[in-house]
Amino acid sequence: MVVRIDSSATLISFIKLRNECAHTGTASIVPDTTELSGYCDFLNTLATGIDQVLHHLSVPPFAASALAPAAAAGRDTRRPPAAAPGPAEPDTALPDAPPDLGDLPSS
């Protein structure tokens, strides 16, 4: 069953509400439970669609085409390439003093 929704209007509305809450800490118009439930349903449908597209792209012929250049170059495609060596130890030392930020305007 395919459910058609006005995805662009719903997504724009959700992003505007999200941005308003993220940047001001509140919403000028607080959505009711029905609207919030609608956003949840929309995001679930969107995530499911993205998952299905990614799954579709991970099976042949799409997955095989990603391996074709490596196979043509004579590399072994049955296992992932070795990871590049990283630093011996991560730098976890904390600075003794905060960094000099110069003259910052006071708020």
C-alpha positions in Angstrom: 0.0 0.0 0.0 1.4 3.4 -1.0 0.4 6.4 1.1 0.7 9.7 -0.7 1.4 12.7 1.6 2.2 16.3 0.9 5.8 15.6 1.9 7.3 19.0 1.0 4.7 21.0 3.0 5.0 18.7 6.0 8.8 18.6 5.9 9.0 22.4 5.6 6.5 22.9 8.5 8.4 20.4 10.7 11.8 22.0 10.0 10.4 25.5 10.7 9.0 24.3 14.0 12.2 22.4 14.8 14.4 25.4 14.0 12.2 27.8 16.0 12.4 25.5 19.1 16.1 24.9 18.7 17.0 28.6 18.3 14.6 30.2 20.8 13.8 27.4 23.2 10.1 27.5 22.5 7.5 27.7 19.8 5.3 30.7 19.1 2.5 28.3 18.2 2.7 25.1 20.2 1.5 22.1 18.1 -1.3 20.0 19.6 -1.0 16.2 20.0 -2.6 15.5 16.7 -0.1 17.6 14.8 2.8 16.0 16.8 1.5 12.6 16.0 1.3 13.6 12.3 4.9 14.7 12.4 5.9 11.3 13.9 4.0 9.4 11.3 5.5 11.5 8.6 9.1 11.0 9.9 8.5 7.3 10.2 7.2 7.1 6.6 10.2 9.2 5.4 12.7 7.1 7.3 11.1 3.9 5.9 11.3 5.2 2.4 15.0 6.1 2.8 15.7 2.7 4.2 14.0 1.0 1.3 15.9 3.1 -1.3 19.2 2.3 0.5 18.4 -1.4 0.6 17.4 -1.4 -3.0 20.8 0.2 -3.9 22.7 -2.4 -1.8 21.6 -5.4 -3.9 22.6 -6.3 -7.5 23.0 -4.8 -10.0 23.8 -1.6 -7.9 26.0 -3.3 -5.4 27.9 -5.2 -8.1 28.6 -2.0 -10.0 30.3 -0.6 -6.9 32.7 -3.5 -6.9 33.4 -3.4 -10.7 36.3 -0.9 -10.6 38.1 -2.8 -7.9 37.7 -6.1 -9.7 38.8 -4.6 -13.0 42.0 -3.3 -11.2 42.7 -6.8 -10.1 42.1 -6.2 -6.4 40.5 -8.8 -4.2 36.9 -7.7 -3.7 36.0 -10.4 -1.3 37.1 -8.5 1.8 37.2 -4.9 2.7 40.5 -3.0 2.2 42.7 -2.7 5.3 42.2 0.4 7.4 44.8 3.1 7.1 47.0 3.2 10.2 46.0 5.9 12.6 47.9 7.8 15.2 49.6 5.6 17.9 47.7 7.2 20.7 44.9 9.9 20.6 45.8 13.2 22.1 43.6 13.3 25.2 45.5 15.9 27.1 43.5 18.9 28.3 45.0 22.3 28.0 46.0 24.0 31.3 44.3 27.2 30.3 41.4 28.1 27.9 42.5 29.2 24.5 43.0 33.0 23.9 39.9 34.1 22.1 41.0 37.7 21.8 38.6 40.5 22.4 35.1 39.1 22.2 32.1 41.4 22.5 30.2 41.1 25.8 26.6 40.2 25.6 
